[in-house]
Amino acid sequence: MPATVRDNPDRHRYELEIDGHVAFAEYGLTAGVITFIHTEVPKELGGKGVGSTLARGALEDVRRRGLRVVAQCPFIKGFIDKHAEFSDLLA
C-alpha cells in the first residue's frame, strides 16, 4: 500500500488517504500519553487492510515519539492485542 500514515495534529488524528478517501484514528494528547479515542475507515476502503495499516503506522510513530498509549478505541485495542510487538506502548 503506497499511502503513508501521517499525524494531523491540528485535527488530533492520524490519517491515511487512499483513492480520495481518508481513514483516521482520533486521539487526545497529554504529557507523554496519547489516548486513541476512535478509528474510522470509510466503507469504500473496508476489507482492504486499511485500518490495520493505519493502526500500525500510528503506533510506529507513537513509539518513535516516546509516547505511552491508552487504547480507549476498540479497534486500536484489538490491534494491539493481536500484535504483541506494540503491547509495551500501553500506559
C-alpha positions as semicolon CSV with decimal commas, in nm:
position;residue;x (nm);y (nm);z (nm)
1;M;0,000;0,000;0,000
2;P;0,182;0,315;-0,120
3;A;-0,005;0,562;0,101
4;T;0,161;0,694;0,417
5;V;0,009;0,734;0,762
6;R;0,054;1,091;0,880
7;D;-0,018;1,275;1,200
8;N;-0,256;1,569;1,164
9;P;-0,205;1,746;1,500
10;D;-0,450;2,025;1,411
11;R;-0,731;1,768;1,390
12;H;-0,590;1,540;1,665
13;R;-0,578;1,236;1,445
14;Y;-0,361;1,008;1,237
15;E;-0,475;0,988;0,876
16;L;-0,431;0,754;0,582
17;E;-0,560;0,881;0,248
18;I;-0,630;0,633;-0,030
19;D;-0,816;0,700;-0,354
20;G;-0,959;1,027;-0,221
21;H;-1,091;0,869;0,100
22;V;-0,943;0,930;0,444
23;A;-0,926;0,673;0,721
24;F;-0,837;0,819;1,059
25;A;-0,764;0,742;1,423
26;E;-0,861;1,026;1,659
27;Y;-0,658;1,087;1,972
28;G;-0,612;1,308;2,275
29;L;-0,261;1,402;2,383
30;T;-0,138;1,486;2,731
31;A;0,207;1,483;2,891
32;G;0,370;1,178;2,732
33;V;0,043;0,988;2,676
34;I;-0,167;0,951;2,363
35;T;-0,523;0,826;2,408
36;F;-0,676;0,672;2,096
37;I;-1,047;0,751;2,105
38;H;-1,199;0,647;1,772
39;T;-1,089;0,490;1,443
40;E;-1,288;0,522;1,125
41;V;-1,236;0,362;0,785
42;P;-1,468;0,474;0,503
43;K;-1,685;0,193;0,369
44;E;-1,517;0,234;0,028
45;L;-1,190;0,119;0,188
46;G;-1,334;-0,157;0,404
47;G;-1,189;-0,507;0,389
48;K;-0,858;-0,395;0,237
49;G;-0,642;-0,384;0,549
50;V;-0,657;-0,006;0,566
51;G;-0,744;0,000;0,936
52;S;-0,450;-0,224;1,021
53;T;-0,214;-0,015;0,808
54;L;-0,339;0,298;0,984
55;A;-0,302;0,146;1,331
56;R;0,049;0,013;1,259
57;G;0,165;0,346;1,116
58;A;0,021;0,544;1,407
59;L;0,172;0,312;1,668
60;E;0,512;0,315;1,499
61;D;0,505;0,697;1,512
62;V;0,397;0,688;1,876
63;R;0,695;0,462;1,953
64;R;0,931;0,696;1,766
65;R;0,796;0,989;1,970
66;G;0,841;0,803;2,300
67;L;0,473;0,826;2,399
68;R;0,265;0,580;2,603
69;V;-0,074;0,460;2,473
70;V;-0,419;0,443;2,626
71;A;-0,638;0,244;2,385
72;Q;-0,997;0,356;2,451
73;C;-1,076;0,283;2,086
74;P;-1,181;-0,082;2,045
75;F;-1,008;-0,109;1,707
76;I;-0,670;0,013;1,835
77;K;-0,706;-0,204;2,146
78;G;-0,783;-0,508;1,930
79;F;-0,490;-0,435;1,702
80;I;-0,250;-0,414;1,998
81;D;-0,397;-0,737;2,142
82;K;-0,322;-0,914;1,811
83;H;0,022;-0,755;1,764
84;A;0,221;-0,809;2,084
85;E;0,512;-0,603;1,948
86;F;0,310;-0,293;2,041
87;S;0,195;-0,403;2,388
88;D;0,494;-0,234;2,553
89;L;0,345;0,103;2,449
90;L;0,042;0,063;2,674
91;A;0,028;0,301;2,970
